[in-house]
């Protein structure tokens, strides 16, 4: 199957709520305006991929008053569950 990148080679879908859909549409508009040749959804104005979100996430948390919140890699939760 062309375009399928899962281990089981089965297509998967993820339902999006309205906010997630609008966020992706906004990224598409940003890319169309600033870096239309970039293959990345999350790209800088120069078209390079955004590789980490820690600074932006910290800023967003500060803006809404969330303190002491961290992003953990997805494997961290699995490690903690196995360790427990």
N, C-alpha and C positions, 0 to 999 in steps of 0.2 A: 504494500500500500504506500503510495507516494504521500509524503507529508506527515506520516504517523511516526512519532518518536517515543513510543512507550515500549517497555520491555516485552509486554505481551503482544505488541503490534495491534492492539485494539484502540479504536478511537475513543477518546474521553471528552467529556464536556464539563464545564464548570458554570453553574448558573450565576448570573451577576444581578445584584440589586441595582436600583436606579443610580445610586451614588457611584458605584464602581463603573457602571456603564458610562456615566458622564465624565468620570476621571479619565477613562481610556479615550473617549472622544476628544477631550481637551488635549491629551497627549498627541493624538493624531493631528489636530489643528496646529499645535506647536511645531510638530515635525514638518508639516506641509509648509509652514511659514518660514522656519529657520533652517531646516536641513532635510529637504525633500528626498535626497539621495541616500539618507541613512537607513539601514535596515532595522535599526533599534527603535522600539517603542519608547523606552526611557533613555533619551539621548540629550547631551548638551547642545547648545546652539550651534557648535561646530560639527555636530553629527556623531561625535564620539560617544560610546556607550557610557551611561552612568553606572559605575561599578559598585559604589557603596552609598548607602543612604543614612548613615549614622548621624551626620551633621544635620541634614534636613529633618530627620526624625526627632532629634533632640530639640531643634527649633520649634517644631510643631507641638511637642509635649510642653515646652516652656510657654508657648502662646496660649495653651488651654489650661495651664496650671498643673500639669501632671509632673510629679517629682519622683526621682529614683526609679525610673523605668528604663529597661534595657532591651535591645534586640538580641536574641540568642539565635545562633545557627540552628537550622532545623534538626540537625543530628544531636544537639544538646539535650532536647527533650527525650529523645529515644535513649540516650546514654543514662539520663537520670532515672527513667523508668526501669531500665534493665538493672541499674545499680541498686534501686530500691527493692 
